[in-house]
């Protein structure tokens, strides 16, 4: 005879030993103490096994979650490095120095936009200096016997970088003539 048969409707799978004793006392069925103790010990043993299995399953689930978390972290780190490398390569291809491109890419990925703006300003300043230097180096020296050319070249030398860039953008032919020492008069 099983415990379920003895207790009938009172039986539940998760019953404790005390609940079983109370249920048996309420029931009209008479059970021998030996039979009752045997069923109670079987029930306690089953409950312990169930708890152990749940604990093992919980442990497996925890280990799986930890492995998944590590994989997500590794993926995020790899994605970060790849993104930075892509940004560095793009920035170098448009004229940034490797050091400045690296700083700017890291700042961009870290969403530190004040650092990105700062690097952009520094790059623009160095680019303006380079353009001015290149323009001055490409400007021929004026000859002393041609007054018009001397006047035009002096005008170019007195222009600011912004004015030179504007002249270059608006009238590249005139800019090239002046920088080569040619004028409409000569």
Protein Blocks (a to p, Z undefined) as FASTA:
>chain_A
ZZklmnmmmpcfklcfklmmmmmmmpmbdcdfklmmmmmmmmmmmmmmmmmmmmmmmmmm
mmmmmmmmmmmmmmmmmmmmmmmmmmmmmmmmnopafklmmmmmmmmmnopaklmmmmmm
mmmmmmmmmmmmmmmmmpccddfklmklmmmmmmmmmpcfklmmmmmmmmmmlmmmmmno
pafkZZ
